[in-house]
Amino acid sequence: RGSYMVFRCCSDCDDPELYSKWKQEIEQQIIDRSESLWVKPNKPLTLNNRIINTNRNVLIIDIGTCSIRAGLYDPEPKLPKLFVPTVCSKDVNQNRLKVGFDAFDFLLGSSAPSTIDLRKSISSWCLTSSNGQLIFPLKSKNAIDKLNVEQDSIESIITHVVENLNITSENTEIVIITSHKLTDRLNAQYIKFLLSGENYNFKSATLINQALMSLYSYNANIGIIANLGEKIDIVPICNGIPFQNGVTSLSYGGSCMSEFLNFYISRGHVSYVNDIEQFFVRYVKENSCYTAKNYEQELNKYPNDSKKFTLEMTGRANEMKKIEFPESARFRAVEGLFNPEIWGLDGQGIHKLIHKAIQSSSMDLRREMARNIYLCGGMSQIPGLKERLENELKKLLPVTLNVKVNCSEYSYHAAYLGAFRFIQQPEYETLMIKRDEWCREGANCLKKWRCI
């Protein structure tokens, strides 16, 4: 009848069992149960309502711009066993690298600040320390720089994970998830590092992109991944293949939000300048920012930045430190995602980039793309972002398209959790490079990765 359908069947009084079956079948078609299929910690993976119980010895390492996640595969997915910052410190005397929290411990040493004036202590330490320097192997220097991967740092990260998780490489397969597209030369160097036996002798190795793994975490094979972290990636994918015309990769994101927030914090005569101090700003961002439903209306509530917001931080000695900044900065910093001019950048907001990704797909796929938009990355956890993005997209797209933005409560770990489902798929066997395959074909076996 146009806008609805009429079904005629027996009543629950005539035949309760048949009525129940009809009702169940109809509900399966009209009620969205996709969220129940998302990969979540401590929830067994299923295929056609049957629990998957394939045991494999696979090491999963997700190397993001800001964080490293690592752990062993299990049919029942788990949160990362190792979760540390993507940072290294270099000992200029011994020419060796420390990774994650060990990097801070190595650099700070006995001079690590433990007083309530943590910022001042760290600032003075950074100016006087000669132990070494911090390295962020996947961070661009500024918003317009291209990625410059620190190869030695990535190899040190892998070594750090293997040692901390007590991995025996000869009996283990390895999956490395990267936030950036690597060149064939870098891929070959990493595979040689993992399989050649000179450093490690893993049974097989697979290097895969974060966006694709995030899609697996939502148990989807078609949709648009919006990876919102230290950098921003918008990737439309269908059956594992990205639509290159719709892909957008920006070297800025969370860092610009931090800089904007730091500008307002500095008005209180407190400025976080060096690399270590930026972790304070990250803490403030993660614990105070939110997305305005209507930016102009929200801005009118705080004329002249009169109202202040106070956040308390705990120092190393459990001492409290208060940071005060204008209340409006909490949502103005986030607004740069929709209007980059606020961050001082000339570009399009994420809603327009996602709209571009939808338009890049063929006409028959646009309806599917519009209702399968998936968020992942640290910024996806900002309160109100999902709802605001959905509203902005509805303004850009025809009313006939049903827009749905999906965001799991575990979207921060989406790529890592997605690897658990990926390992169960036939594609995993296809894309892995085995030890004997590498010895036989060398870099030629990397051709299988070019399609993704």
N, C-alpha and C positions, 0 to 999 in steps of 0.2 A: 504493500500500500504506500510505497514511496519512502516515508521516513521511519517506518517500523514494519515488523513482520508478525504474522499471527500463526501460532502453532495450535493444532487441535490434537489432543491425545486424551487418554482415559484420565479420570480423576483419581485422587489419592484414596477415595473411598472404594472405587471399583477394583483397582489393582494397585495397591501401595508399592509393590516391588517394581512394576513396570513404570509407574509414575516417577519413582525415585531415580530410575535409570535415565528417563527422559530429562528430568530436571538437571541431573549431573552432567549429561552431555551438552545441554544448552548452556549451562553456566561455564563450562570449559571454553566455550566459544566466545562468550560475551564478557567474562570477568577476567581482568588482567591479573595473572598470577606470576608474571615474569620475575617479580622481586624474590619469590620463594626459590628461584633457580640460581640466584647470584651466589658466587663463591664467598663463603663466610667462614671464619675460624671455627674449628671444632664441630663443623657440620660435614658429614661424609658426602663425597661427590656421588652424584647419581647419573645414570643414563637410562632413559625410558623407564623411570621410576625404580630402577634397580641400582643398588649401591655398588660402586666401582671399588674393587679391592685388589688392584694390581700393585705389587710391591716392586719398586725399583730404587736403586741406590743413586740418587741424583742430588747434586749440590746446586742450589739456586742462589744466585747473587744478583741483586738489583742495584746497579750503580747509578744513582740519581745525581742531579746537580748539587743538592744539599745533603742528601742522606744515603747511606749504604744499608741495605737490608740483606740478610743472608740466613739460610737454614737448609735443612734436608727435606726432600720430598716425603710426603706422607699421604696415603689415601684420604685421610681426614686433615684438611688444610690447617696450618697453624700460623700464628703471627711470627714475624722474624725472630729467630733465636739470637741473632746479632743485629743490632740497630744502632749505628754510630754516624757522626757527621762525616761528610765527604771532604775531609781535610787531611793534609799531611804536613809534617814538619821535617825540615832537613837539617841534619847535623853537619854543619859546615866543616867540622874537623874530621869526622869519620866518613862523610859522604854517604849517609844512610838515611832512610825515611821511616818515620813513625806514622801510624794511621789512626784516625778517629780520636777517641778520648786520650789514647796514648800520646798523640801529637801534642795535646795541651799539657799533659803531665810532664812530658819530656821538656817542653819549652819553659813552662812555669817553674818546674822543679821545686826547690825549697823556698823560693821566693813567691810561691803562689799566694795571692792575696786572701786573707781570711778575716779582714775587718769589715765593718759596715760600709766603709767608703770603698766598695769594690771597684767602681769605675776609676777612681783616682789611682788606686793601687795598680790596676792593670795598665792604665795609661803610662804611669811612670816605669813599670816593668818593660813595656813594649819599646820605650825609648832607650832603655839601658841594657836590655838583654843582648847577649852575644852568643847564646846557645844555638840559634838557628833562625829559620824563617818559616812562616806558614805558607802552604801551597794549597790552592783550591783548584784541583785538576780539571774540573769541568765548568768553571765559571768564566764568563767573558769579563774583560776589564771594565767595559761600560756597555751601554745599550746598543751601540752600533758596531761593536767588535764582532768579528767572526769567532767561532769556536776554535780554540787551540788546545787540543787534548795533550795532557802531560802523560806520555807513554809510561815513563818510569813509575809515576804515581799510580797508574792503573794496575801495573804489575805488582806494586807493593800492596795495593788494596787486596788483590787476589791472594797474595801470600799471607796477609794479615788474617783473612777469613779462614783459609785452610789451616793455619796454625791454631787459631782460637777455637775452631770447631773440631780439631783433631781428625782431619780428613786424610784418608789414605787414597791417593789419586789413582793408583792402579786398579782399584775396585769400584771407581766412582765415575759417573757421567756428570757433566757440568753444563748448566744453562746460565749464561750471563745476559742480563737485561740491561740495555743501554738507553739513556735518554736522548742520545744524539745519533744521527746516521754517520757511520764510520766509513772511511774509504777502504777500497780493496787492500791497499797496502797495510793499513792498520789492522784490518781483520786478519790478514795473513800473519802479521807479527804476533798477534794475540793467540792465534791457533797454534803457531809454532811454539810459543811459550807454554801452552797448555798440553800439547800432545807429543812434542818431539822427544821427550825424555831428558832433555838437557836441564829443564827446570821441573816440569811435572809430566806425568804420564797417564793422564785421564783416559778412560775408555772411549769417550766421545766428547765433543764440545759443540755447543750451539750458542750463537750470538743473535739476539732477537731484540726488536724495538719495543720500547715501553708502551707505545700506543696500541700495538696489536695485542700485547699481553693484558692491557687494561680491558680491551673488548672481551677477551676470554673470561675475565673475572665477572662480567655481566652475563656470561653464557649466551652471547650474541655473535652472529656472523655477519651482521650488517648494521651500520650505524655511523655516527660521528663521535669521535673521541675528542674531548676538550681537555687537554692535559695542562692544568693551571698550576704551575710551580714557580721555580726561580726563572724559568723561561716558559713561553706559551706555545703550545702546539695544537693546531686544529687539523684533524686527520679524518676524512671520510673513507670508510673501508667497506668493501663488499666481498665476502668469501675470502678474506685474508689479503685482498689486493687493494692498496690505497688508490684513490682517484687523484693523480698528481696535480690536476688542474685546480683541485679544491684544497690542497694542502697548504697550510700557512704555518711557518715556524718563525717565531720572534725571539730574539736573544734577550728580551727584557720581560719582566713580570713581577715576581715577588720582590726583587731587588729595588725596583722603582717605587713600590709601595713602601718599602722600608725607608728609602731615602726621603720620601714625602713625609712620613711619620716622624722621622728623625729631625726634620726641619722644624716641626712644631714642638717637639720635645726640647730642642735647643733654645726655644724662647724662654724656658725656665732656667736658663744659664747652665744647662747640662747638655753636653754634646758628645755623642758616641761616634768616634772618628775611625779608629783602627779596626782591623779585621776581627779581633776577638771581641771588641765592644759591640760589633754588629749583632752578636748573638743576644745581647740585651734587647736590641730593637726588635729582633725576631720574636723574642718572648713577649714583648709588649704587643706586637702585631697579632700574634696568635691568641692572646688573651683579652683583647679589647675591641678589635675591629668588627664591624658588621656592615651589611649592605642595606642602603636606604631603599625603601619601596618606591618612593618618589623623591628624587634628589632635591628638587627645588623646594618642595614643602618641608623636607627635613632641614634644609639649610636655613629656612626662615625661622625655625624654632630657636636658633642660636645666633642672634644678631651680634656682630662685633666680637665673636668668640668670648662672650662674657662668662659662660659656664665652663667650669673646669672638671676634668676627669682625673681621678687618682687611682693608680695601680700600685699595689704592694708587691715587692720582690723579696725573696729570701736569699741571703748571702751564704757563703760557704760555712759560716759559723752560726747558721740559723738566726741571723740578725735581719731585721726587716728594713727595707729601703723603699721609700715612696717616690714614684715618678708622677709628675703632674703635667698635663697638657690640655689644650682646648678640647671640649667634648665633641665638637664638630669634626675634628681630625680623625675620629674613629671611623666615620663613613666617607669622608672626603678622600682619604687614602685609597679606599676600595673603589671609589667612583672612576678612577683612572682606567679600570678594566673596561668600562663602557665609553669613557671619554678620555683618551690618552693625552689630550691637551692639558689636562689637570696635572699630569706628570711632566709636562714640558715636551711632549713628543708629538710628532705629526704622524698619525696613523688611525686605523679604524678600531672600534670597540669589538669585544669578543662576539657580541650578538651579530654584528655585521659580517665578521669573519665566518661564523657558523652559517649565516644566510648564504654567503658566497659558496661554502662547501655544499650546501643543499642544492644550489643552482648548478653546481658543476656536475651533478649526477644526471642521469637520463630521466626523462619525464616519468617513466613508469616506476622509478625508484624513489622519487622525491617524497612521496607520502610515507614510505618506510623510513627514510632518513629523518624526516621531521619528528617522528614519534620515537626515534631511537637515538637520542642525544645523551651521551654518557660523560659525566664529569669525573676527573681523577686529579691527583696532585694535592699538595698542601693547601692551596687557596680554595679548593673545592669545598673545604670544611667551613668557610666563612659563613656565619649565620645570614640567611636571607638571600644568598647568591642564587641558588637554584630557582626560587620563585621569581626573582627580579629578571633573570635571564629568560625564563619562560615567557614572562609578560612582554619583554622587549622583542622577542622573536615573533610573538603573535601580532605585533604591530607591523612587522615587515613581511610576513607571509600571508597568503590568501586564507580566508576564513575556512575554506574547504579542507585545509590541512590541519590535522590534529597534532599540535605541538606538545611534546612531552620531554622534559629534561629529567634524566635519572641520575641520582646521586646516592651511592651506597654509604652507609655509616662507616665503612672501611675503605672509602675511596682514597684515603691517604696512602694505603698499601695496595691499591688496585692492581698494579702491574705485578707485584710480587705474588699476590694471591692468584692472579690469572695464570701464572706459570704452573700451578698445581693442576689446573684443568688442561692446559696445553700439553703437558707431559702424557696425558691419557689419550691424546688425539693421534690419528695416523700421520698428521702433518709433522709431528715431532720426530718420528722415525725417518721421514723424508728429508727434513732439514738438518738433522744432526750430521756432523762430520766425525766419522769413526777414526780411530787411531791408525788402523791399517790403510784406510782410504787416504788419509793425509800422507802417509809414507809412500803410497803408490802414485798418487796424482799431484800432490803438492797444492799449490795455490789454485790450480784448475778446478778443484772441487768447490771453490767459493762461488761458482757461477749459480748454484742453486739458490743462493740468498738474494740475488739481484731482483727477483720478482717481488720481494717484500721490502 
